[in-house]
Amino acid sequence: MRQCEWSSFGARRAFLPAVVLGLVVTFGACSSSSKNSNASATTSPSPAAAPLKIGFILDKSGPNGPGQGDVASAVAQAWEKYTNTHGGVAGHPVDIEIKDTAGDPTNGQATAAAMVADKSIVAVLLVDASSESTYAKTLSDAGLPVVGGLGYHPDLWGVLPNVFGITTTYPTAVTMQAQAAKSVGATKVSSAICAEIDTCASAVPILQAAVEKAGMIYGGTVKVAANASDFTAECLQFVNNHTDFIQLSASAAVVIRVYNDCVQQGFDGFVGASGGSVVSTLYDAPNIRLAGAINGFPWWTDDPPVEQFRAVMAAGGVSEKTYGAPTGTATYASLELFKKTMGKAPLSASPTRADVLAAYRTIKDETLGGLLPMPLTFTSGRSPAQIPCFWLYTYENSKFAGTLKPTCEAPS
């Protein structure tokens, strides 16, 4: 795997979509045979087969790097190593080329153009929420299939042809936070949003409507600044208005500080952390009490496909502190779907983008044994307009609770 990072960011124009609320502002198929896999067994791809080269565009050193780009790159490297020592994909070795955009649209556009020009790249993954919308159409229009990753922009996922998303789409990526609050018996939900970025507040109306639709009371919104000396005033507001679920949209460090200050003021409810905010930096904090929804499969269950995931990560030297995030499991599921799909396709010695597109358009009602949030069908040449499913969890006493069974909303 070749990893290439930008040495300069250029002019940054951060785009954070509405679904950042609850996100840190900040992928052999898993079939029934997976449980019999042996991570120590090794085979080699056919030396005569051309590599299947996958581009991976991600934000590793920008605003969404911590817990997202760094997680995705580590998981992809471990998957590539394991796959190439276990026969490759349909006998072809896999070569994943990582490009770090630092969340900068100019870098993203240049990266997309370079990958389109490199005809050896047959597919692309994206984990770049800050700038994905500025260059994804370039990939799609060129017939370079986007075969997953994790993203949120509603003008991209489920909309563009040749884009095959596998994770929860907008607006469910916001409204699932209300479902998380309801699942732990909350009666009043309030929001604490980052003060530094205006778009942190953009999803508040959607969350408020979802909270009220679920029969709970919305307790209001406060802004929290990373440079504040403490959050006593904000916490007293939550306690005095009987908030029992605080949905936080801020960095993990700020979330931890707010929670601790609120506990000191008598708060005994849950903090809401969903999607990309569920990272080890947050859940390793002492005594933290979390509830939320994730858009990549839960990594802690004992289901055979999940155990296989952990075995692949262990074989690649990736610890739970790194892979334990929805970005990690979504990356793995995306790559496993690529492996299963291409493994069934009639491939030439040198597969092309057209081969990948044709193969993906045969996917029907695929779940990867539970690693996908719902049965996915791509016969239309794109992902479903909505993927309204996710996994609920709680985290208390340093332990996750939550199963591989997803929760689904009615599509809006």
Backbone torsions as a table, in degrees:
resi	resn	phi	psi	omega
1	MET	NA	130.5	176.9
2	ARG	-101.7	127.2	179.0
3	GLN	-111.7	123.7	-176.6
4	CYS	-121.0	126.8	179.4
5	GLU	-119.8	147.7	179.3
6	TRP	-73.4	134.5	179.1
7	SER	-84.8	-18.1	176.5
8	SER	-140.0	146.3	-174.6
9	PHE	-84.6	-27.4	-172.8
10	GLY	72.6	-165.8	-178.6
11	ALA	-76.2	120.9	-177.7
12	ARG	-91.6	132.0	171.9
13	ARG	-129.2	92.6	-173.4
14	ALA	-70.8	129.7	171.2
15	PHE	-117.2	115.8	175.6
16	LEU	-116.0	114.6	-175.3
17	PRO	-67.3	169.6	-175.2
18	ALA	-57.7	-26.9	-174.3
19	VAL	-79.3	13.1	177.7
20	VAL	-67.5	-17.6	178.4
21	LEU	-60.4	120.9	-178.1
22	GLY	89.2	-3.3	174.8
23	LEU	-106.8	150.9	174.6
24	VAL	-62.9	125.0	-179.9
25	VAL	-70.0	-122.0	123.7
26	THR	25.0	NA	NA
27	PHE	NA	NA	NA
28	GLY	NA	114.5	172.3
29	ALA	-44.4	157.6	174.8
30	CYS	-83.9	64.5	178.6
31	SER	-93.3	-172.7	-177.9
32	SER	-62.4	-18.6	-179.6
33	SER	-80.3	-10.7	-176.0
34	SER	-62.4	-33.8	-175.3
35	LYS	-67.4	-14.8	178.8
36	ASN	-99.1	5.0	-178.5
37	SER	-68.3	148.1	178.4
38	ASN	-120.0	113.6	-174.7
39	ALA	-66.3	-15.5	-178.2
40	SER	-93.0	-15.5	-179.7
41	ALA	-72.9	142.5	-178.8
42	THR	-131.7	137.8	170.1
43	THR	-134.8	172.0	-177.8
44	SER	-121.8	144.4	172.7
45	PRO	-63.1	163.9	178.0
46	SER	-64.8	126.8	-179.4
47	PRO	-65.6	-17.8	-179.1
48	ALA	-87.3	-10.9	-175.6
49	ALA	-86.1	136.7	178.4
50	ALA	-70.9	146.5	178.0
51	PRO	-62.8	145.6	168.0
52	LEU	-91.5	107.8	-174.1
53	LYS	-96.0	122.5	-179.1
54	ILE	-113.5	127.7	172.4
55	GLY	-86.3	142.8	179.0
56	PHE	-129.5	105.9	179.5
57	ILE	-96.6	121.2	-177.6
58	LEU	-146.3	162.4	174.1
59	ASP	-99.9	102.3	-178.6
60	LYS	-105.0	-33.6	-176.4
61	SER	-112.8	7.7	179.7
62	GLY	-103.2	-155.5	-172.6
63	PRO	-63.0	-29.3	-179.7
64	ASN	-104.5	14.2	-179.0
65	GLY	-64.2	-54.3	-179.0
66	PRO	-61.6	119.5	178.6
67	GLY	84.7	-5.5	179.4
68	GLN	-126.6	-77.0	-178.4
69	GLY	-60.9	-39.0	179.5
70	ASP	-68.2	-39.5	176.8
71	VAL	-64.3	-48.7	-176.7
72	ALA	-61.1	-41.5	-178.7
73	SER	-66.9	-40.8	179.0
74	ALA	-64.8	-42.7	179.0
75	VAL	-65.4	-42.2	179.3
76	ALA	-62.9	-40.6	178.6
77	GLN	-63.5	-43.3	179.3
78	ALA	-65.2	-41.9	178.1
79	TRP	-63.2	-43.9	179.7
80	GLU	-60.4	-46.2	-179.5
81	LYS	-61.9	-47.7	-178.7
82	TYR	-63.8	-44.9	-177.9
83	THR	-62.6	-42.5	-177.8
84	ASN	-72.7	-16.8	173.9
85	THR	-98.2	4.1	178.4
86	HIS	-129.9	40.6	171.2
87	GLY	95.2	-4.8	-179.9
88	GLY	70.8	-156.7	177.4
89	VAL	-109.8	110.0	-176.2
90	ALA	52.9	37.1	178.6
91	GLY	85.1	-4.5	178.8
92	HIS	-95.7	135.1	170.9
93	PRO	-67.3	155.8	179.4
94	VAL	-110.7	138.2	178.7
95	ASP	-128.0	110.1	-179.9
96	ILE	-100.4	121.8	179.4
97	GLU	-105.9	114.7	-176.4
98	ILE	-92.9	134.3	173.5
99	LYS	-126.5	127.2	179.7
100	ASP	-96.9	116.3	178.3
101	THR	-88.0	-11.6	-173.2
102	ALA	58.3	22.7	179.2
103	GLY	72.1	12.7	-176.6
104	ASP	-95.7	124.3	-177.4
105	PRO	-59.1	-38.4	179.6
106	THR	-61.9	-44.2	176.9
107	ASN	-65.3	-39.4	178.6
108	GLY	-61.9	-43.9	179.6
109	GLN	-64.5	-40.9	178.1
110	ALA	-65.6	-40.1	178.4
111	THR	-63.6	-45.3	179.3
112	ALA	-61.1	-43.7	179.4
113	ALA	-62.1	-40.5	179.7
114	ALA	-66.3	-38.6	179.5
115	MET	-71.4	-35.8	174.8
116	VAL	-61.5	-41.1	-178.5
117	ALA	-70.5	-26.9	-179.6
118	ASP	-85.3	95.2	-173.9
119	LYS	-67.1	-11.4	177.5
120	SER	-75.2	-17.7	177.9
121	ILE	-81.6	120.3	-174.1
122	VAL	-102.6	-12.0	-179.8
123	ALA	-162.1	161.9	-178.1
124	VAL	-136.7	145.2	168.8
125	LEU	-113.6	152.4	179.1
126	LEU	-127.7	132.3	165.0
127	VAL	-139.5	80.4	-171.9
128	ASP	-154.1	66.0	-173.1
129	ALA	-60.4	-28.6	-176.3
130	SER	-69.6	-33.1	-172.9
131	SER	-134.5	6.1	-176.2
132	GLU	-55.7	-35.9	-174.8
133	SER	-69.1	-17.8	-175.9
134	THR	-83.7	-13.5	-175.9
135	TYR	-137.4	-6.4	-176.6
136	ALA	-62.2	-36.3	179.9
137	LYS	-63.7	-33.0	176.4
138	THR	-59.4	-43.0	179.2
139	LEU	-66.3	-48.7	-177.6
140	SER	-63.1	-46.3	-178.2
141	ASP	-62.7	-28.9	-179.9
142	ALA	-83.7	-0.9	-178.9
143	GLY	76.5	20.0	176.3
144	LEU	-94.6	106.3	-171.7
145	PRO	-69.1	136.2	171.2
146	VAL	-94.7	112.5	-170.0
147	VAL	-104.5	32.0	174.8
148	GLY	121.1	-153.8	-169.7
149	GLY	113.8	-136.9	177.4
150	LEU	-155.7	125.8	179.3
151	GLY	-159.0	175.6	-170.0
152	TYR	-133.2	-17.8	-166.9
153	HIS	-64.5	125.4	-174.6
154	PRO	-71.3	-11.4	175.8
155	ASP	-91.9	4.0	-176.1
156	LEU	-119.6	-66.0	-174.3
157	TRP	-74.3	124.6	-178.1
158	GLY	82.1	1.3	-177.0
159	VAL	-117.4	-53.9	-176.4
160	LEU	-75.1	137.8	171.7
161	PRO	-67.1	157.1	179.3
162	ASN	68.7	13.8	176.1
163	VAL	-118.4	117.9	-171.6
164	PHE	-117.7	85.3	-179.6
165	GLY	-81.4	154.3	-178.4
166	ILE	-127.1	2.6	-174.7
167	THR	-116.3	168.2	-176.9
168	THR	-52.1	131.6	-177.9
169	THR	-98.8	167.7	174.2
170	TYR	-75.4	139.0	9.1
171	PRO	-92.2	-0.1	-177.7
172	THR	-60.1	-28.8	178.2
173	ALA	-60.5	-18.5	173.6
174	VAL	-97.8	-51.4	-173.4
175	THR	-66.3	-21.7	178.0
176	MET	-63.2	-19.9	177.8
177	GLN	-69.1	-34.3	174.4
178	ALA	-66.8	-37.8	177.1
179	GLN	-63.0	-36.2	177.9
180	ALA	-64.9	-43.6	178.1
181	ALA	-61.7	-44.4	179.5
182	LYS	-61.3	-36.5	-175.6
183	SER	-67.0	-21.3	179.1
184	VAL	-106.0	15.9	174.7
185	GLY	78.6	18.9	179.9
186	ALA	-65.0	148.5	177.0
187	THR	-115.7	-27.6	178.9
188	LYS	-135.9	124.3	-177.6
189	VAL	-113.0	129.5	173.9
190	SER	-122.2	162.1	-179.3
191	SER	-118.7	139.9	170.3
192	ALA	-119.5	116.7	-172.4
193	ILE	-119.2	153.4	-178.6
194	CYS	-62.4	141.4	-178.7
195	ALA	-87.9	-16.1	-170.7
196	GLU	-83.6	-25.1	-174.0
197	ILE	-123.3	120.7	-175.7
198	ASP	-57.4	-38.2	-175.1
199	THR	-70.5	-7.3	174.7
200	CYS	-59.0	-28.2	-177.5
201	ALA	-88.5	-6.0	-168.7
202	SER	-66.9	-25.1	-178.8
203	ALA	-94.3	-2.5	-177.2
204	VAL	-56.2	-47.3	-179.8
205	PRO	-59.3	-35.8	179.6
206	ILE	-68.5	-42.6	178.7
207	LEU	-65.4	-44.6	-179.5
208	GLN	-57.8	-45.7	179.4
209	ALA	-62.0	-39.7	-179.8
210	ALA	-68.0	-39.1	177.8
211	VAL	-61.3	-47.5	-178.4
212	GLU	-68.5	-36.4	177.1
213	LYS	-63.6	-31.6	179.9
214	ALA	-81.4	2.3	176.5
215	GLY	87.3	15.0	177.2
216	MET	-106.4	171.3	179.0
217	ILE	-101.5	136.4	174.1
218	TYR	-91.3	122.7	-172.2
219	GLY	-92.8	0.2	177.4
220	GLY	112.4	176.0	-175.1
221	THR	-127.9	135.2	173.2
222	VAL	-126.9	152.6	176.3
223	LYS	-97.5	140.9	178.3
224	VAL	-124.0	127.3	-177.9
225	ALA	-100.1	136.4	-178.5
226	ALA	-60.9	-28.9	-177.5
227	ASN	-91.9	7.2	178.1
228	ALA	-67.3	143.2	-179.6
229	SER	-70.1	-33.6	175.4
230	ASP	-161.1	174.6	-177.4
231	PHE	-123.3	33.6	-177.5
232	THR	-60.5	-47.5	-177.3
233	ALA	-61.5	-45.7	180.0
234	GLU	-62.3	-40.8	-178.8
235	CYS	-68.5	-38.2	177.0
236	LEU	-62.5	-36.4	176.8
237	GLN	-61.1	-44.4	179.2
238	PHE	-63.6	-45.2	-177.8
239	VAL	-65.8	-44.4	-177.1
240	ASN	-67.3	-28.2	178.4
241	ASN	-97.4	12.3	173.8
242	HIS	64.7	33.7	171.9
243	THR	-65.5	133.7	175.8
244	ASP	-121.4	7.8	175.4
245	PHE	-149.9	117.3	179.3
246	ILE	-107.4	111.8	175.7
247	GLN	-84.9	120.2	-174.4
248	LEU	-110.3	133.3	173.7
249	SER	-123.6	92.6	-177.3
250	ALA	-167.2	176.4	177.0
251	SER	-65.2	158.7	179.9
252	ALA	-57.6	-38.8	-179.6
253	ALA	-61.6	-41.9	179.6
254	VAL	-69.8	-41.9	178.4
255	VAL	-55.9	-45.6	-179.1
256	ILE	-62.8	-43.7	179.9
257	ARG	-64.6	-43.3	179.0
258	VAL	-61.7	-46.2	-179.2
259	TYR	-59.7	-47.4	-178.3
260	ASN	-63.1	-42.4	178.5
261	ASP	-64.7	-38.8	-179.1
262	CYS	-68.9	-38.1	175.7
263	VAL	-59.7	-40.3	178.2
264	GLN	-62.8	-27.1	179.2
265	GLN	-91.7	4.1	175.0
266	GLY	105.3	4.6	177.9
267	PHE	-70.2	130.0	179.6
268	ASP	-130.2	24.8	178.9
269	GLY	-98.0	-155.9	-178.3
270	PHE	-105.9	151.3	167.3
271	VAL	-98.8	134.5	179.3
272	GLY	-87.7	124.2	175.8
273	ALA	-136.2	119.7	-175.7
274	SER	-132.3	164.1	176.3
275	GLY	54.5	-132.9	-173.4
276	GLY	-69.7	-4.5	178.3
277	SER	-82.8	-11.1	-176.7
278	VAL	-85.3	85.4	-177.5
279	VAL	-127.6	160.7	-174.2
280	SER	-62.1	-30.1	176.9
281	THR	-56.3	-36.4	-179.7
282	LEU	-80.9	-54.0	-171.7
283	TYR	-78.9	-5.9	172.3
284	ASP	-84.8	-5.8	179.4
285	ALA	-64.4	136.2	-177.8
286	PRO	-58.5	132.7	170.1
287	ASN	66.6	9.6	-178.0
288	ILE	-71.2	145.9	-176.6
289	ARG	-123.8	110.8	-172.0
290	LEU	-120.6	152.4	169.8
291	ALA	-147.7	143.4	-178.8
292	GLY	-178.8	-162.9	-179.2
293	ALA	-136.2	139.6	-178.9
294	ILE	-119.0	149.7	-175.5
295	ASN	-105.8	7.4	167.6
296	GLY	-124.9	148.2	-171.9
297	PHE	-56.5	149.7	179.0
298	PRO	-67.1	133.5	-173.0
299	TRP	-92.1	-0.5	-172.4
300	TRP	-104.8	-5.8	-174.2
301	THR	-78.5	168.6	-178.1
302	ASP	-99.0	12.7	177.8
303	ASP	-65.7	141.6	-176.3
304	PRO	-52.5	-42.8	179.5
305	PRO	-63.5	-32.2	179.1
306	VAL	-75.6	-37.8	175.5
307	GLU	-61.5	-38.2	177.5
308	GLN	-64.3	-40.8	175.9
309	PHE	-55.8	-48.2	-179.4
310	ARG	-64.5	-34.9	177.9
311	ALA	-65.0	-40.6	178.3
312	VAL	-64.6	-41.8	178.6
313	MET	-64.7	-42.2	179.0
314	ALA	-62.7	-40.5	179.0
315	ALA	-63.6	-27.9	179.1
316	GLY	-93.4	3.5	178.4
317	GLY	73.8	25.1	-179.9
318	VAL	-102.9	123.2	-176.4
319	SER	-88.6	166.2	179.2
320	GLU	-61.6	-31.1	177.9
321	LYS	-59.8	-24.3	177.3
322	THR	-95.4	-53.3	-172.9
323	TYR	-77.8	-16.2	-174.5
324	GLY	-74.9	72.2	178.3
325	ALA	-161.5	150.7	179.6
326	PRO	-57.0	-31.8	177.2
327	THR	-62.1	-38.0	179.0
328	GLY	-66.9	-46.3	-178.2
329	THR	-72.2	-33.5	176.5
330	ALA	-67.2	-37.8	176.3
331	THR	-61.9	-47.5	-180.0
332	TYR	-62.2	-45.9	-179.8
333	ALA	-62.6	-38.2	178.2
334	SER	-63.0	-43.5	-179.7
335	LEU	-70.9	-36.4	176.0
336	GLU	-65.9	-37.2	176.5
337	LEU	-65.2	-39.5	175.5
338	PHE	-60.7	-45.2	-179.4
339	LYS	-61.8	-46.7	-178.2
340	LYS	-67.2	-43.2	-177.4
341	THR	-65.6	-47.8	-179.0
342	MET	-72.6	-25.5	177.7
343	GLY	-67.3	-23.1	179.0
344	LYS	-97.8	-7.6	-174.6
345	ALA	-85.6	149.2	173.3
346	PRO	-76.5	104.4	-174.8
347	LEU	-106.8	143.6	172.8
348	SER	-82.3	178.1	178.2
349	ALA	-63.9	-25.7	179.3
350	SER	-129.1	85.0	-177.4
351	PRO	-61.8	153.5	-176.9
352	THR	-122.2	173.6	175.0
353	ARG	-60.0	-40.0	179.4
354	ALA	-60.6	-35.6	176.7
355	ASP	-63.6	-42.0	179.9
356	VAL	-64.7	-47.2	179.4
357	LEU	-58.7	-44.7	-179.7
358	ALA	-63.0	-40.0	-179.8
359	ALA	-66.5	-43.4	-178.4
360	TYR	-66.0	-28.6	179.4
361	ARG	-76.9	3.5	173.1
362	THR	-102.4	-4.2	-177.5
363	ILE	-70.7	125.3	-179.4
364	LYS	-142.1	124.4	176.6
365	ASP	53.8	41.7	-179.2
366	GLU	-87.5	135.4	177.3
367	THR	-122.8	-10.5	-173.5
368	LEU	53.0	38.5	177.5
369	GLY	68.6	19.9	178.8
370	GLY	111.4	-2.9	-179.2
371	LEU	-79.7	-12.0	175.4
372	LEU	-103.7	148.3	-173.3
373	PRO	-71.2	-16.4	177.7
374	MET	-162.9	163.5	175.0
375	PRO	-62.6	123.9	-174.5
376	LEU	-108.2	138.7	178.1
377	THR	-128.2	129.3	-176.8
378	PHE	-119.3	21.6	-175.3
379	THR	-63.8	-18.8	178.9
380	SER	-80.4	-6.8	-178.2
381	GLY	89.9	13.2	176.3
382	ARG	-156.4	172.2	176.4
383	SER	-76.3	164.5	178.1
384	PRO	-56.8	148.7	179.8
385	ALA	-55.6	-33.9	176.0
386	GLN	-139.7	140.4	169.9
387	ILE	-118.6	90.0	-170.8
388	PRO	-90.3	30.0	-175.0
389	CYS	-120.8	154.3	-173.3
390	PHE	-163.1	177.0	178.8
391	TRP	-118.0	125.2	176.6
392	LEU	-83.8	149.9	178.3
393	TYR	-150.8	162.5	164.4
394	THR	-131.1	158.6	178.3
395	TYR	-139.7	111.8	178.8
396	GLU	-141.6	148.4	178.9
397	ASN	52.3	40.4	176.5
398	SER	62.2	31.0	-177.9
399	LYS	-141.9	134.3	175.4
400	PHE	-82.5	144.4	169.2
401	ALA	-129.3	137.7	-177.3
402	GLY	151.2	144.8	-173.8
403	THR	-108.8	176.2	178.5
404	LEU	-79.3	-4.4	177.8
405	LYS	-78.3	121.5	-177.7
406	PRO	-80.3	162.9	171.6
407	THR	-110.2	138.9	-178.0
408	CYS	-127.3	137.3	171.6
409	GLU	-92.9	161.3	171.3
410	ALA	-70.5	131.8	179.9
411	PRO	-56.5	139.9	-179.3
412	SER	-85.2	NA	NA
